[in-house]
Amino acid sequence: MKPGERATGTARDRPSPGQKAETGVRVGVFSDIHGNLVALEAVLADLERVQPDWLVCLGDVAATGPQPRESVRRLRALGCPVVMGNADAALLGPSHRNAAGEGDAARFAEIDAWCAAQLTADDLGFVRRFAARQTLPLAPGHALLCYHGSPRSYDDVIVATTPDEDLDALLGDAEVTALAGGHTHAPMLRRHGERLVLNPGSVGLPYEVSRSDGRIRNPPWAEYAVVAWSDAGLQVAFRRVPVEVAAVTRAALDSGMPHAAWWAGGWTGWQ
């Protein structure tokens, strides 16, 4: 899928017989900004064109990127519901990462400590108010349940290959039409019983494998999804929005963030 394109496929759930559905209810779902305001602004500009009725952020707002304070304040000004991610929780207390480790783990730990130090008490108070879960109405009898990892924990991992029996425990028995979570940075749509389970991907740290050398890099786009309800049922469209890599790397190198050149290197040389 090219940047800015809609996914070619959609998934639909028909309303129950005799049910009068609300028409045109659309929710913009985005996640894992990770302190990348450049990517967040690209997504918000695209959402201005899409014009959803609701916005919801699935967490991991400020850590692991060069613009933590700016990202928190932009999201706060936006005023949309936000759920708590594992990286958000780590900003509020001792990091889950091992600063005494080596290599990438140590670098990420130092970056995250720097990100936490950039936030004021007001910023942290905003993060502290993130909810564990958010439920948004789609139509009478239909709702979207939002979380970070799973409804039970922001640390849980749900992917396309997670066994159905594991999903039973991870998702619980919430009577909703669809569930949306982030955390893995991997766009996903699958059915579990009568419910749809989706992941919109990542705004600020998307991952792809480079065709040239097989390395995992950050491709030049931001990812999100639109969940839409109409008389035709439920549709999910995944979107990729072009991101100006030069602006991302410039933001990193000008930020004072530790290991900025190393972090920015993930965005360069993509092919």
N, C-alpha and C positions, 0 to 999 in steps of 0.2 A: 504494500500500500504506500503510495507516495505521500509526502507531507501535505497536510491539508485535506486529504481525501477522506470520504466516509468509507467505512467498511462496506464491501459489496454484499455481505449477508446480514440478515437481521433475524431475530428470534421473536416469536409472537405467542402470546397467551390470549385466547379468546375470552371475552367477558362471559359470565354465566348467563344462561338463557333468561331473558326477561330483565336483565340488569341494564340500567341506564348509566352508561359510562360518561364521565366528564371528557370533553374533547380537547385535545391539544395540550395536555399537561406534560411538561418536559423538565427534566432535572439534569443539570450539568454536574457531573461527578468527576472530581479530580483528587489526586493524592500525591504524597511524597514529593513535596516541593524542595526540600532539603536546602534551604537558604539560597535558592537560585531565583532571584527576582526577575532576571532577564527572561527566563523561561516562563515564569508565572505571568508576566505582563503579556507575553505572546499568547498564552492560553486565554487570558481575560479579554484580549482584543478579539480573538476568534469567537469567544462566547458572546461578545457584543453583537456579532453578526448572527449567531444562532438564536439568541434571545430566548433562553430557557425561562421557565416560570420560577424555578428554584435552583440554588447552587448549594453544594455540600462538599466539604473537604474531608478526606479520609485520614488526615494526620501526617506526621513526620514533616513538620513545617519548616523548621529553622536549622536543625543540626546538619553538619557535614557539608556545608557550603559557604560561599564567601559573603553572602548578604543576609545573615540571620535576622538582624534587627529590622532591616527594610522589609523582609518577607513577612515577619510577624505583624508589622504595622500596616502593611498593605492588606493583609487578610483581615485584620481587625477593622479597618475602614470599610471593607467589603460587607461585613456584618452577616456572613452566612454561617450556618452551623458547621462546627469542626469537631471531629472525634480525636481522641487521644491516641497517638502512635507511640511505639516503643522509644523512638528517638526523642519525642517530646517529653516523655516521662524521664528520660535520662538527663534532660536539661535541668530538671527540678531537683536532682539529687545526684549521688555518686554515679558516675558513668558505668554502664554495663560492659564497656570495653576495657581491655587490659592495657593501661598506659605503660606498664612495665614490659610489655611484649616487644616483639621485634617486627620489622618490616611494615607492611601495610596496616596491620592492627595498631601498632604504636602511632603511626602517622594519623590514622583516623581518630584515635583517642585524643591526640593533641589538637586536632582540628575541632573536635567536638567540645573540648574544654574551652578553646578560644571562642567558639560560637556562644556557649553559655555565658561567658564573660562579657559579651557584647550586649546582652539583654538587660534592661533596667528592671527594677522591681515591678513596675507597671506591666512591662512586657511579660515577665514571668507570671504575674497574676493572671494575665489573659490566657497564657498557656495552661495554667493550673485549672482553669475553668472548662477546658475541653472535656466533653462528655465521653464516656466509654462507648456509647452507642447513640445513634440518632435514627428515628423512624420518620419518614416523610410520606404523606398521603399521595397516592397516584390517582385514585378514583374510589368511590364507595366500595368497600370490601377489598381494596387492593392497596398495598403499601410497599415501600422500599426501606429495608433495614440496612443501616450503614455502620461500619466498624472499621478497625484497622487490620488486625490479623484474622480474627474470627469474633463472633459475638461474645465469646467467653474470655478472650485474652488478646492483647495487641501483639503478643509474641508468637501466636500460632501462625502456621504456614499453610495456605491452601493454594494448590496448583491444579493444573488440568488433569494430572495423573493421581491426585489424592484419591485413595479407594473410597467407594461409596460408604462403606461401613465406618470409616474414619470421619467422613463428612457428617454422618448422623450425629456423632458426638460433638463435632466442632460447631455445627450450625444450630443445634438444638431444635426445638419444635415451634419456633415463632411462626404465627399464621400470617405470613406475608407473601407477596407475589414474587419479589426479587430481593436478593441480598448483595451488597456491594462492599468489598474490602480492598485494601491496598497491600503494603508491606513487601511484596515480592518484586515489585517493579516490572511485572510481566502481565501484559494485557491478556484477559481470559474471559471466556463465556462458556458456561456449561449448565446443563440441567441436572437438578437433583430432586427426584420425585416430581412434585408439581411446581417446584420453585426454580427460578433462574439464579445462578450465582455468577457474579462478574467481578473483574478487576480492571480498572481503567488504565493501568500502567502508571508511569511516573512522569510528573511535570518536570522536575529538576534534575533527576539522575536516571534517565532511561538507559537500558543496557541492550547492546547487540554484539554479536560476534563479527569482527572485521573479516571481510572476505580475503584480504591481502595476507594476513599473518595469523588469523585465528584467535587474536587477542580480544578480550572483552573491553569494549570502549563505550563511550557515551555518544550516541548518534546525534546529528544536528536537528533534533526535533523534540517537542514536548508532547506528552500523551494525555488524553482524557477521554471521557465517554459521555454520551447523552442517552439517558433513559427516557423514553417517550411513551405516554399512554394516549390512546385515541380509541374511537369506536372499533378500529381494526384490531385492537389488543395492545400488547406490550412490544416495543421495539427497542433494541440497543444498538447504537452506532458508535464505533470507535473512531477517534480522530487523532491525526498527527499534525502538529502545527510546526512550521519551520522556525528554528531558533538561530539567531545570528551568533555563530560560534565566536567570532572576534569580540563581540560584546561580552560574552560569558567569560572568556579568558582574560579580557581586560579588567572586568570586575574582580576576578580572582587575584590578579597580579597587583591591583591597586588597593586591595582590601586590608593588607597586613596580616592575613590569615597564614598560619604556619603551613609549610609544604604547598604553597599556592601553585608553584610551577608544576609540581608533581600532580596535583589535583587537576590543573588545567590540561595537562598532557593527555588525560582521558578523552578530552574533547577534540584533540587535534589529530591529524593524520587519518581521519575516518574515510573509508572507501568501501 
